Amino acid sequence: MATTIYFATNRVVTNASDPNGGYTSVMVPPLKPQEITYGTAIVDGIDVATNAQGVVSEIKDIKQGGFSDPAMATLSNPGTDLLVFIHGFDNTFSDAVSRAAFNREWLAASGLPATNTTVVAFSWPSSGRIVGFPVLADPYLADQHMARSSGLALMSFLANLEPIIVAARARGSRVTLLAHSMGNLALQSGVENWFLHGNGEAIIFDLTILAAGDARYDGFDFPSPAGLSGLVQLSERVAIYFSRADQVLHLSMVVNLGAKRLGQDGPHNRADPNAFPPGQFSMVDCTDIRDFEFNFMTSHQYYRMSPQVRSIMAGGMAGPVVA
């Protein structure tokens, strides 16, 4: 099975045709959005039944500063819904693109409305070095710095994507944003930069999914533009997936000097309907779900490995239609 993924990355690219060695963990200077690389990747060998991620077999239509004309034409009139994916820590560029492709396929396999998607992935410069046990704090903290520092690039990516999404939505496409793990921190920085740089409210997404968020749990406590609260001005609905059994986030909390993570027990005051109106927010507790091979690392990957969680997520994407 071949899956097409459209991508943008603020990694420094030394060889655009080499998905393994050509996309470094060095960051494009934040004030040079014209150097962000956009392109199209083909991923082969995905098998949802066995959780096989596939491999990137081809990269084409490379352009710096924005999508190529063929990519813009397809994304503006995709004939499907759209999924925007931001990966977490410990992901090389190749990992990020193949994970995006895998997400496309397991969602489509649900057969539910709004889950057959065309996917756009944003890859920030994670080093792709494992955080294991005992903790290897240096790779983790390096990734954390990169995620937080990618806010300007993510803002530029969203600005390039906004007119494309407006065109796609005008043709009936829904748009979902999925951020996993430390991708939530990159997204938070992107949202902050969106408003700090004078961009106003723009409903870009029908649904934003924050899965196993490796960002502070009080990120919604601050008014826009200081925190994740700005998401409500960019997305019709926000779904937050969390698990108190997420062992990776327990370790992350230790590394972050006891700062609780968003993906451990949801956001601060999550039961307060004034802070999180039920019509706009949904909280999904995945703590007790064990329908997948559960261990230290997979406890953090339930969003894609658990059939039950995948079913809940797919159903959420098929939620209320935006008028």
KEKE-3310 file (N, C-alpha, C; in steps of 0.2 Angstrom, whole numbers, plus 5000, padded with zeros to 4 digits):
npx = (5004:5003:5005:5002:5009:5009:5021:5029:5044:5054:5067:5084:5089:5099:5099:5087:5081:5084:5076:5081:5094:5095:5088:5090:5093:5095:5089:5080:5084:5073:5068:5068:5057:5056:5065:5060:5056:5045:5036:5032:5029:5030:5024:5027:5022:5014:5005:4991:4986:4996:5003:5013:5024:5028:5039:5048:5048:5049:5052:5046:5042:5048:5050:5055:5048:5035:5020:5021:5015:5007:5004:4997:4986:4980:4978:4969:4958:4954:4945:4943:4943:4954:4969:4980:4995:5006:5021:5028:5041:5058:5058:5064:5065:5060:5053:5043:5036:5032:5024:5014:5008:5004:4994:4985:4980:4975:4965:4957:4953:4944:4932:4922:4913:4922:4935:4942:4956:4966:4983:4993:5009:5018:5035:5045:5062:5066:5078:5077:5083:5082:5072:5075:5076:5087:5083:5088:5092:5097:5094:5080:5078:5084:5076:5064:5068:5069:5056:5049:5055:5051:5040:5038:5040:5030:5019:5021:5019:5006:5000:5003:4995:4982:4974:4973:4966:4954:4949:4948:4938:4927:4923:4918:4926:4931:4942:4955:4966:4979:4989:5003:5010:5026:5023:5012:5018:5025:5014:5008:5017:5017:5003:5004:5013:5006:4996:5003:5010:5001:4991:4974:4958:4954:4945:4952:4952:4941:4941:4953:4964:4972:4984:4990:4998:5013:5016:5014:5002:4994:4992:4981:4977:4981:4976:4974:4987:4995:4995:4988:4975:4972:4969:4955:4951:4955:4950:4935:4932:4939:4948:4954:4966:4971:4981:4983:4991:5001:5017:5029:5026:5025:5039:5043:5038:5046:5058:5055:5055:5045:5034:5017:5010:5001:4995:4994:4983:4974:4969:4972:4959:4950:4937:4929:4915:4914:4927:4930:4920:4907:4902:4912:4924:4931:4935:4945:4948:4960:4965:4963:4963:4968:4970:4980:4998:5005:5017:5032:5036:5025:5014:5013:5008:4995:4986:4987:4989:4979:4965:4952:4954:4957:4945:4937:4943:4941:4927:4925:4930:4920:4911:4900:4894:4902:4894)
npy = (4994:5011:5027:5044:5058:5075:5087:5098:5105:5112:5108:5108:5105:5094:5085:5083:5072:5062:5053:5048:5052:5065:5075:5085:5086:5099:5116:5126:5144:5153:5165:5164:5160:5157:5147:5136:5119:5112:5098:5082:5066:5048:5034:5017:5000:5000:4992:4990:4981:4974:4984:4989:5002:5006:5013:5027:5029:5038:5055:5071:5086:5096:5112:5127:5138:5137:5127:5117:5121:5110:5103:5112:5113:5101:5099:5110:5106:5092:5081:5073:5073:5083:5080:5086:5083:5083:5077:5069:5068:5060:5057:5054:5063:5054:5045:5053:5056:5043:5039:5048:5044:5031:5034:5040:5028:5020:5027:5028:5015:5013:5016:5026:5041:5056:5051:5047:5053:5066:5069:5081:5084:5091:5092:5095:5098:5085:5075:5061:5052:5040:5041:5032:5020:5018:5036:5046:5061:5071:5069:5071:5084:5091:5089:5095:5108:5111:5108:5118:5129:5129:5136:5148:5144:5135:5143:5150:5139:5136:5148:5148:5137:5141:5148:5137:5128:5135:5135:5121:5118:5126:5118:5107:5099:5093:5097:5091:5093:5084:5082:5074:5069:5077:5086:5093:5103:5110:5114:5122:5133:5137:5142:5152:5161:5164:5173:5182:5188:5196:5189:5186:5179:5163:5151:5137:5124:5110:5101:5098:5087:5083:5072:5062:5073:5080:5093:5106:5104:5114:5123:5128:5138:5151:5166:5169:5177:5168:5154:5137:5141:5149:5140:5139:5149:5145:5133:5123:5113:5104:5090:5081:5069:5057:5048:5041:5030:5032:5029:5035:5049:5050:5049:5060:5070:5069:5073:5086:5092:5089:5095:5093:5084:5087:5076:5067:5068:5075:5093:5106:5109:5102:5097:5108:5116:5129:5133:5123:5121:5109:5108:5112:5106:5090:5077:5063:5049:5037:5029:5015:5007:4993:4986:4982:4979:4982:4992:5000:5010:5009:5013:5026:5027:5024:5031:5027:5013:5006:4998:5002:5015:5021:5019:5028:5040:5041:5041:5053:5062:5062:5070:5084:5094:5108:5123)
npz = (5000:4995:5002:5001:5008:5012:5017:5029:5035:5048:5049:5045:5028:5020:5009:5000:4994:5002:5014:5026:5029:5025:5031:5044:5062:5065:5067:5056:5055:5066:5061:5047:5038:5025:5022:5026:5022:5011:5004:4996:5001:4998:5006:5009:5012:5024:5037:5045:5053:5059:5065:5057:5052:5039:5026:5020:5003:4992:4988:4983:4973:4980:4988:4995:5008:5005:4999:4984:4968:4963:4975:4982:4974:4975:4989:4991:4985:4989:4989:4999:5017:5028:5037:5049:5055:5070:5076:5090:5103:5100:5086:5070:5054:5044:5053:5057:5045:5041:5052:5051:5039:5043:5053:5044:5038:5048:5053:5041:5040:5049:5043:5046:5044:5039:5041:5031:5024:5018:5021:5030:5036:5049:5053:5066:5072:5080:5088:5086:5095:5107:5122:5136:5149:5162:5163:5149:5149:5142:5127:5128:5134:5124:5113:5118:5119:5105:5101:5108:5102:5089:5087:5079:5066:5065:5066:5054:5045:5048:5043:5030:5027:5030:5019:5010:5017:5019:5006:5004:5014:5009:4999:5006:5014:5030:5043:5053:5066:5073:5087:5094:5110:5113:5102:5106:5114:5104:5096:5106:5107:5094:5093:5102:5096:5085:5089:5095:5085:5079:5072:5070:5076:5068:5062:5059:5060:5061:5071:5085:5091:5105:5110:5122:5128:5130:5137:5149:5161:5165:5154:5148:5157:5155:5148:5130:5121:5128:5131:5128:5127:5117:5107:5106:5097:5085:5082:5081:5089:5103:5108:5121:5125:5138:5150:5165:5166:5158:5156:5151:5152:5165:5168:5161:5169:5180:5174:5171:5183:5192:5186:5181:5167:5153:5146:5157:5166:5160:5157:5169:5181:5173:5174:5176:5169:5165:5162:5152:5141:5138:5125:5117:5121:5124:5135:5136:5144:5145:5154:5159:5148:5139:5127:5119:5116:5130:5137:5144:5133:5124:5132:5130:5117:5115:5107:5094:5094:5102:5098:5103:5107:5095:5089:5096:5093:5080:5079:5085:5076:5066:5071:5075:5061:5054:5051)
capx = (5000:5007:5002:5005:5009:5012:5024:5033:5048:5059:5074:5089:5089:5105:5098:5079:5078:5085:5072:5084:5100:5095:5084:5094:5090:5097:5083:5080:5083:5066:5066:5069:5052:5057:5069:5056:5055:5039:5036:5027:5032:5027:5026:5025:5023:5010:5000:4988:4984:5002:5006:5019:5024:5030:5045:5047:5051:5050:5051:5046:5039:5051:5050:5056:5044:5028:5019:5022:5008:5003:5002:4992:4980:4977:4976:4963:4952:4957:4941:4943:4944:4961:4972:4986:4998:5012:5023:5031:5049:5061:5056:5067:5060:5057:5048:5037:5032:5029:5019:5008:5005:5001:4988:4980:4978:4971:4959:4953:4951:4938:4926:4918:4913:4927:4941:4946:4959:4973:4987:4999:5013:5024:5041:5050:5069:5068:5084:5076:5086:5077:5072:5074:5076:5086:5082:5093:5089:5100:5090:5074:5078:5086:5069:5060:5070:5067:5048:5047:5058:5048:5033:5038:5040:5023:5015:5022:5016:4998:4998:5003:4990:4975:4970:4972:4960:4948:4947:4945:4932:4922:4921:4915:4931:4933:4950:4957:4973:4981:4996:5005:5016:5029:5020:5008:5022:5027:5008:5007:5022:5014:4997:5006:5016:5001:4993:5009:5012:4995:4985:4967:4954:4953:4943:4956:4951:4935:4943:4960:4965:4978:4985:4996:5002:5019:5016:5012:4995:4991:4993:4975:4975:4983:4972:4977:4991:5000:4994:4984:4968:4971:4966:4948:4950:4957:4947:4928:4931:4946:4948:4961:4966:4975:4981:4987:4995:5007:5024:5033:5024:5028:5046:5044:5036:5052:5063:5053:5055:5038:5028:5013:5010:4994:4993:4993:4976:4970:4971:4970:4952:4946:4929:4925:4912:4916:4934:4930:4913:4906:4901:4918:4929:4929:4940:4945:4952:4962:4970:4962:4963:4974:4968:4986:5003:5006:5024:5034:5035:5018:5009:5012:5006:4989:4981:4987:4990:4973:4959:4947:4955:4957:4938:4934:4945:4938:4920:4925:4931:4914:4906:4896:4896:4902:4889)
capy = (5000:5017:5032:5050:5063:5081:5089:5104:5104:5117:5105:5110:5099:5094:5081:5083:5066:5056:5054:5046:5056:5072:5080:5084:5088:5106:5120:5132:5150:5155:5171:5163:5155:5156:5142:5130:5115:5109:5093:5077:5060:5042:5029:5010:4995:5000:4986:4992:4975:4972:4991:4991:5009:5008:5017:5033:5027:5043:5062:5075:5092:5100:5119:5131:5143:5136:5121:5118:5122:5103:5101:5117:5112:5095:5101:5115:5102:5085:5076:5069:5077:5084:5078:5089:5079:5085:5072:5070:5068:5054:5055:5057:5065:5048:5042:5058:5055:5036:5039:5052:5039:5026:5037:5041:5022:5017:5031:5027:5008:5013:5017:5031:5048:5061:5048:5046:5060:5068:5071:5086:5083:5096:5089:5099:5094:5080:5071:5054:5048:5037:5042:5026:5019:5025:5042:5049:5067:5076:5069:5073:5091:5094:5089:5099:5115:5111:5109:5125:5134:5129:5140:5153:5140:5132:5149:5151:5134:5137:5154:5145:5132:5143:5149:5131:5125:5139:5133:5114:5118:5128:5112:5102:5095:5094:5097:5089:5093:5079:5083:5069:5070:5084:5090:5098:5109:5114:5117:5128:5138:5140:5146:5158:5165:5166:5179:5187:5191:5200:5185:5185:5172:5160:5144:5133:5116:5108:5097:5098:5082:5083:5065:5061:5079:5082:5100:5107:5103:5121:5127:5131:5142:5157:5169:5170:5172:5165:5147:5133:5143:5152:5135:5139:5154:5142:5126:5122:5108:5102:5084:5080:5062:5057:5042:5041:5025:5034:5029:5040:5055:5050:5050:5067:5074:5069:5077:5093:5094:5088:5098:5088:5084:5088:5070:5062:5068:5081:5099:5109:5111:5099:5096:5115:5118:5136:5133:5119:5120:5103:5108:5114:5102:5083:5074:5056:5046:5031:5025:5008:5003:4988:4981:4983:4977:4987:4992:5007:5015:5009:5016:5033:5027:5021:5034:5024:5006:5004:4998:5006:5023:5023:5020:5034:5046:5041:5044:5061:5066:5062:5074:5089:5097:5115:5126)
capz = (5000:4995:5005:5000:5014:5011:5023:5030:5040:5049:5049:5039:5024:5016:5003:5000:4991:5006:5020:5032:5031:5022:5035:5050:5068:5065:5065:5051:5059:5066:5057:5040:5036:5018:5022:5028:5017:5009:4999:4996:5002:4997:5011:5007:5017:5030:5038:5051:5058:5063:5067:5053:5050:5032:5025:5015:4997:4987:4990:4977:4973:4985:4988:5001:5009:5004:4995:4977:4965:4963:4982:4984:4970:4978:4996:4991:4983:4991:4988:5006:5023:5029:5043:5050:5061:5073:5079:5097:5103:5097:5079:5064:5049:5041:5057:5057:5039:5041:5057:5048:5034:5047:5056:5039:5036:5053:5053:5035:5041:5053:5038:5048:5040:5040:5043:5025:5024:5015:5027:5030:5042:5051:5057:5069:5072:5085:5086:5085:5100:5112:5129:5139:5156:5165:5159:5145:5150:5137:5121:5129:5134:5117:5109:5121:5117:5098:5100:5110:5098:5083:5087:5073:5060:5065:5064:5047:5042:5048:5039:5023:5026:5031:5013:5007:5021:5018:5000:5005:5018:5005:4995:5010:5018:5036:5044:5060:5069:5078:5090:5099:5114:5113:5097:5109:5116:5098:5095:5110:5105:5087:5094:5106:5091:5080:5091:5097:5079:5076:5068:5074:5076:5062:5063:5054:5061:5064:5078:5087:5095:5109:5112:5127:5128:5134:5139:5156:5162:5166:5148:5146:5162:5153:5142:5124:5118:5132:5132:5124:5127:5110:5102:5105:5092:5079:5081:5083:5095:5106:5112:5125:5127:5143:5153:5171:5166:5153:5160:5148:5154:5172:5168:5159:5175:5184:5171:5171:5190:5195:5183:5179:5160:5150:5145:5162:5169:5157:5159:5176:5181:5167:5176:5176:5163:5163:5159:5147:5140:5135:5118:5114:5124:5126:5139:5135:5149:5142:5159:5160:5141:5139:5122:5115:5119:5135:5141:5145:5128:5121:5136:5127:5110:5115:5102:5088:5095:5105:5094:5107:5107:5088:5087:5099:5090:5073:5080:5086:5069:5063:5075:5072:5055:5054:5046)
cpx = (5004:5003:5005:5004:5012:5015:5027:5038:5053:5066:5078:5090:5095:5104:5091:5077:5080:5082:5076:5090:5100:5092:5087:5090:5092:5091:5085:5080:5076:5064:5067:5064:5053:5062:5066:5055:5048:5039:5031:5031:5027:5029:5023:5026:5019:5005:4997:4987:4990:5006:5013:5019:5025:5037:5044:5051:5052:5048:5051:5042:5041:5051:5051:5051:5037:5027:5020:5015:5004:5000:4996:4985:4976:4974:4970:4957:4954:4952:4940:4943:4952:4963:4979:4989:5005:5015:5026:5038:5051:5058:5061:5062:5056:5052:5042:5033:5028:5023:5013:5004:5001:4994:4983:4976:4973:4965:4954:4950:4945:4931:4921:4918:4919:4934:4945:4949:4965:4977:4993:5002:5018:5029:5045:5057:5070:5074:5083:5080:5082:5078:5070:5074:5082:5086:5088:5090:5091:5096:5083:5074:5080:5080:5065:5061:5068:5060:5046:5049:5055:5042:5033:5037:5033:5018:5015:5018:5008:4996:4998:4997:4983:4972:4969:4966:4954:4945:4944:4939:4926:4919:4919:4920:4931:4940:4951:4964:4974:4989:4997:5011:5019:5027:5015:5012:5024:5020:5007:5011:5019:5008:4999:5009:5011:4998:4998:5011:5006:4990:4979:4964:4953:4951:4946:4954:4944:4936:4951:4960:4972:4979:4991:5001:5007:5021:5013:5004:4991:4991:4987:4973:4976:4979:4977:4981:4996:5000:4990:4977:4967:4968:4959:4946:4952:4954:4940:4928:4938:4945:4954:4961:4972:4975:4985:4992:5001:5013:5029:5032:5026:5035:5047:5043:5042:5057:5062:5052:5048:5032:5024:5012:5002:4991:4992:4986:4972:4973:4969:4963:4948:4939:4925:4922:4913:4922:4934:4923:4912:4905:4907:4924:4927:4936:4940:4950:4954:4966:4969:4961:4969:4973:4974:4992:5006:5013:5026:5033:5028:5013:5008:5010:4999:4984:4981:4987:4984:4968:4953:4948:4955:4949:4935:4936:4942:4931:4920:4926:4925:4909:4902:4899:4896:4898:4893)
cpy = (5006:5023:5039:5055:5069:5084:5096:5103:5110:5114:5108:5104:5100:5090:5080:5076:5060:5057:5052:5050:5063:5077:5079:5086:5095:5110:5125:5138:5152:5161:5171:5158:5153:5150:5135:5126:5111:5103:5088:5070:5054:5037:5022:5006:4995:4995:4988:4987:4973:4979:4992:4998:5011:5012:5022:5030:5032:5050:5066:5081:5096:5108:5122:5137:5142:5129:5122:5119:5115:5102:5106:5115:5106:5096:5105:5111:5094:5079:5071:5075:5078:5082:5082:5086:5083:5080:5074:5069:5061:5052:5059:5060:5059:5045:5047:5057:5048:5036:5043:5047:5034:5028:5038:5034:5019:5021:5029:5020:5008:5013:5022:5037:5052:5058:5046:5053:5060:5071:5076:5085:5089:5092:5094:5095:5090:5077:5064:5050:5046:5040:5035:5026:5016:5031:5045:5057:5072:5075:5072:5081:5094:5094:5094:5106:5116:5112:5116:5130:5134:5132:5145:5149:5137:5137:5150:5146:5134:5143:5152:5140:5135:5144:5142:5127:5129:5136:5126:5114:5121:5123:5106:5098:5098:5094:5096:5090:5088:5080:5078:5071:5077:5088:5095:5104:5113:5117:5123:5134:5141:5144:5152:5163:5168:5172:5184:5191:5195:5196:5185:5179:5170:5153:5140:5126:5115:5104:5097:5092:5082:5076:5065:5067:5080:5089:5101:5106:5109:5125:5130:5137:5149:5160:5169:5177:5168:5158:5144:5136:5146:5147:5136:5145:5151:5135:5126:5118:5106:5095:5082:5073:5061:5050:5043:5035:5026:5034:5034:5047:5056:5052:5057:5072:5075:5074:5084:5095:5094:5092:5093:5089:5084:5081:5065:5062:5073:5087:5101:5111:5108:5098:5103:5116:5125:5137:5129:5117:5114:5103:5109:5109:5095:5080:5066:5053:5039:5027:5018:5004:4999:4983:4982:4980:4982:4987:4999:5012:5015:5012:5023:5033:5024:5024:5030:5016:5003:5004:5002:5013:5025:5024:5026:5040:5046:5043:5051:5065:5066:5065:5079:5093:5104:5118:5130)
cpz = (5000:4998:5004:5006:5011:5017:5023:5035:5041:5051:5043:5035:5019:5009:5003:4998:4996:5013:5026:5034:5029:5026:5042:5056:5070:5063:5060:5056:5059:5062:5050:5038:5029:5017:5024:5022:5016:5004:5000:4996:5000:5002:5009:5013:5024:5031:5045:5056:5062:5066:5063:5050:5043:5032:5019:5008:4992:4990:4984:4978:4979:4983:4994:5002:5008:5000:4988:4974:4964:4970:4983:4980:4973:4985:4996:4989:4983:4989:4994:5011:5024:5036:5044:5056:5063:5077:5086:5097:5100:5091:5074:5059:5046:5046:5057:5051:5039:5046:5055:5043:5038:5050:5050:5038:5042:5054:5047:5036:5045:5049:5040:5044:5043:5042:5037:5023:5020:5020:5025:5036:5043:5055:5059:5071:5078:5083:5084:5089:5105:5119:5133:5146:5158:5160:5155:5144:5144:5130:5122:5130:5128:5113:5112:5119:5109:5097:5102:5105:5091:5082:5081:5067:5059:5063:5057:5043:5042:5044:5032:5021:5026:5024:5009:5011:5020:5011:5000:5009:5014:5001:4999:5014:5025:5038:5052:5061:5074:5080:5095:5103:5114:5107:5100:5112:5110:5096:5099:5108:5098:5088:5098:5100:5086:5082:5093:5091:5075:5072:5073:5074:5069:5063:5057:5054:5064:5071:5079:5092:5099:5112:5116:5127:5133:5134:5146:5156:5163:5160:5146:5151:5160:5147:5136:5124:5122:5133:5126:5123:5120:5105:5101:5099:5085:5078:5084:5089:5097:5110:5115:5128:5132:5146:5159:5171:5161:5157:5157:5151:5162:5173:5166:5165:5179:5181:5171:5179:5193:5192:5179:5171:5158:5149:5150:5165:5166:5159:5166:5176:5175:5168:5176:5170:5160:5159:5152:5145:5136:5128:5114:5115:5125:5130:5138:5139:5147:5147:5159:5153:5140:5133:5117:5119:5124:5138:5141:5139:5125:5125:5134:5120:5109:5109:5096:5088:5098:5100:5097:5106:5100:5086:5090:5095:5083:5074:5081:5080:5065:5067:5071:5066:5056:5049:5041)
residu = (MET:ALA:THR:THR:ILE:TYR:PHE:ALA:THR:ASN:ARG:VAL:VAL:THR:ASN:ALA:SER:ASP:PRO:ASN:GLY:GLY:TYR:THR:SER:VAL:MET:VAL:PRO:PRO:LEU:LYS:PRO:GLN:GLU:ILE:THR:TYR:GLY:THR:ALA:ILE:VAL:ASP:GLY:ILE:ASP:VAL:ALA:THR:ASN:ALA:GLN:GLY:VAL:VAL:SER:GLU:ILE:LYS:ASP:ILE:LYS:GLN:GLY:GLY:PHE:SER:ASP:PRO:ALA:MET:ALA:THR:LEU:SER:ASN:PRO:GLY:THR:ASP:LEU:LEU:VAL:PHE:ILE:HIS:GLY:PHE:ASP:ASN:THR:PHE:SER:ASP:ALA:VAL:SER:ARG:ALA:ALA:PHE:ASN:ARG:GLU:TRP:LEU:ALA:ALA:SER:GLY:LEU:PRO:ALA:THR:ASN:THR:THR:VAL:VAL:ALA:PHE:SER:TRP:PRO:SER:SER:GLY:ARG:ILE:VAL:GLY:PHE:PRO:VAL:LEU:ALA:ASP:PRO:TYR:LEU:ALA:ASP:GLN:HIS:MET:ALA:ARG:SER:SER:GLY:LEU:ALA:LEU:MET:SER:PHE:LEU:ALA:ASN:LEU:GLU:PRO:ILE:ILE:VAL:ALA:ALA:ARG:ALA:ARG:GLY:SER:ARG:VAL:THR:LEU:LEU:ALA:HIS:SER:MET:GLY:ASN:LEU:ALA:LEU:GLN:SER:GLY:VAL:GLU:ASN:TRP:PHE:LEU:HIS:GLY:ASN:GLY:GLU:ALA:ILE:ILE:PHE:ASP:LEU:THR:ILE:LEU:ALA:ALA:GLY:ASP:ALA:ARG:TYR:ASP:GLY:PHE:ASP:PHE:PRO:SER:PRO:ALA:GLY:LEU:SER:GLY:LEU:VAL:GLN:LEU:SER:GLU:ARG:VAL:ALA:ILE:TYR:PHE:SER:ARG:ALA:ASP:GLN:VAL:LEU:HIS:LEU:SER:MET:VAL:VAL:ASN:LEU:GLY:ALA:LYS:ARG:LEU:GLY:GLN:ASP:GLY:PRO:HIS:ASN:ARG:ALA:ASP:PRO:ASN:ALA:PHE:PRO:PRO:GLY:GLN:PHE:SER:MET:VAL:ASP:CYS:THR:ASP:ILE:ARG:ASP:PHE:GLU:PHE:ASN:PHE:MET:THR:SER:HIS:GLN:TYR:TYR:ARG:MET:SER:PRO:GLN:VAL:ARG:SER:ILE:MET:ALA:GLY:GLY:MET:ALA:GLY:PRO:VAL:VAL:ALA)
# end
